[in-house]
C-alpha cells in the first residue's frame, strides 16, 4: 500500500520534542560510579576516576544517540502520517518507567511510540488501543515507508473498533 499524498491541513507543528531522560542519565552515572568504585582497591583513586569518566561519558553518548534514533523514527512516522492525511493534533514527550516515549495525539486516539534509548540495544515499540508491537530500531528506520504505510492503514483507515463495527 502506498501512502496517498493529501492536502488536508493538520494541527501538528511538525516537531517532535526531545526526550533526553534525566532518570536514564542518572542510572548511567550511578552505574558508572559503582563500576568505577571496583577499581579503587586495584588501581587507586586516579584509575577509579578515569574509569568513572570513561563509563559515564560512554553511557551518556549511548543514551543521546539512542534518543536521537528513536526521535528520528517517531518524526518520520508522524510526518508520513500527516502527509497522507492523518489528523495529527500534537506530539508530546511521555514518561513510563525507564523508557523514552512520545505520545501522538490523533483524532482516532493516542499512539505511544518509544522504546529503549541506548544505541546498541535500541528497540522501537508502538502501542495503539492497547495493542503493541516491538522491533529493532535499525530495522524500523530501514523500512520506514513500509512501516508508516501499514500503521497508517491500521490506525487511520481502518480506525477504531467502533468505526469497524
BELVEN-V63221 format. One record per run of one state. SS is the DSSP state (helix for helix, strand for strand, loop for the rest). FROM is the first residue (numbers start at 1). TO is the last residue. Records with the same first field share a line. If there is no record, write none. Layout:
# BELVEN-V63221
SS=FROM-TO  FROM-TO
This chain:
# BELVEN-V63221
loop=1-21  38-39  84-87  97-98  107-108  117-118  122-122  129-130  143-143  159-160  165-165
helix=22-37  40-83  119-121  137-142  144-158  161-164
strand=88-96  99-106  109-116  123-128  131-136
